[in-house]
Amino acid sequence: MTFYGFQKTTLIDYPHEIATTVFTGGCNFHCPFCHNPELVNVTDIPRYSGKEIIDHITKHKGKITALCITGGEPLLYKERLIDFIDEVRSIGIKVKLDTNGSQPSWLKKANVDFIAMDIKSSYSKYKLFIDNINDEELINNIKESVNYILNGDIEYEFRTTVVPELVTKDDIRYIAEHIIPNAKRYFLNQFRPEITLDKRFMNVTPYSNNELQEMSTICAGNGIDCYIR
């Protein structure tokens, strides 16, 4: 297993845990607002072996209590990722997995303690985030992942990066009513235009705090515990 980023200590990636975060390379989505473009196309960036990660968390076990795996899309690594997760958990470290929800069969095989899943926008807009797709198959996969998370016993959060043009108040209402109704943990992530996969989005002005609060109120009105990040 090879990783393309390695943050040795973080207090914000896993709620209530001191964690290490690793980044996988490659993604089947091409979100224009992505702030990790080097991971989408896997440019010439440092690489770290799974052994390096295991050695680090083993050495610092007690101080480090969890590992966050993000990307890119980690579940594209399939068996390699599943085996790596099992090895991490065998030494008593919790694992949080970030995913776009497009790989439900592998998500169900991942023996993790926490799942963070991105909801990009309304289903009708998913074509803006991924090229050459079978729309019906993708949406069915997203629905399967959401249902698995909502009806399971694994701790979770859903999150949406609220990018003007791509995510409107109507999209948030659709998400709240039709995608993740009654979700117990949903974050509206403020868009950051400093670095984006599509450089045109570096000129997009983020929503105001008042607009984000209005979106949060929409979610709360649909039984969702919603937070602004």
Disulfide bonds with the S-S distance in Angstrom:
none
